[in-house]
Amino acid sequence: MTNQEAIELIDGGANGEHAQYWLDLGCGTGTFTKALATMLPAYSKITGVDKNTQQLPPQMGKQVSIKFIEADFGTEALEMAGLDGILMANSLSFHQG
C-alpha cells in the first residue's frame, strides 16, 4: 500500500489546527503511522504500539514526533491520558477480543 492510499483510507479522521497526541495500536511497519503523521498539525505526537519490534522514524514532516512501544495492547495497560485519537487501521483485522 502506498502512503497516498493509506492517507485516503484515514482521511478526515485527524482534524484541527493545534498539536495532537495519537496512538496507533497495532502499527506494524508504520504504513498508517506515517500517513497520519502527514495529516496532523505541526508538533503533534504519535505513539505506535505493536507486539513485534518495529523501526519507525522518530520524526516526520511538520515536526510530528513518533515514538514506538513494544506491547500487546489487547493484554497490556497503556497510558492514554491526553489522547486526541486512536488509529487502529492494521490491528482490527488481527485482534481477537
Beta strands, then each sheet from edge to edge (+ up, - down):
strand 1: 21-25
strand 2: 45-50
strand 3: 59-60
strand 4: 64-70
strand 5: 85-87
sheet 1: 3+ 4- 2- 1- 5-
end
